[in-house]
Amino acid sequence: MSASDTRKWVGERIEKFIKSKGMTKRAVSEKSGMPYSSLNSKLKGYRGFDIEDILALAEAINEIPANLLPPEFHNPALSEREQES
């Protein structure tokens, strides 16, 4: 998946969670401390989310941070290598 595809996927995923929680983007923006314009740009995939964004949004929408990340971040082989170190 290209970087732009990943940005778009994450944005769509987070927006889906926001809607499923019955929240508005404005409410999530206020609760997470992220400016609305930044949140909106990131949800549309124009800009990427960093880990601090993911953590703040996960807390704002009461979701597990890992659920907001793309599948390639859930690689079991990576976890096994980290445990060996």
Buried (B, 14 or more C-beta within 10 A) or exposed (E): EEEEEBBBBBBEBBBEBBEEBEBEBEBBBBBBEBEEEBBBBBBEBEBBBEEEBBBBBBEBBEBEEEEBBEEEEEEEEEEEEEEEE
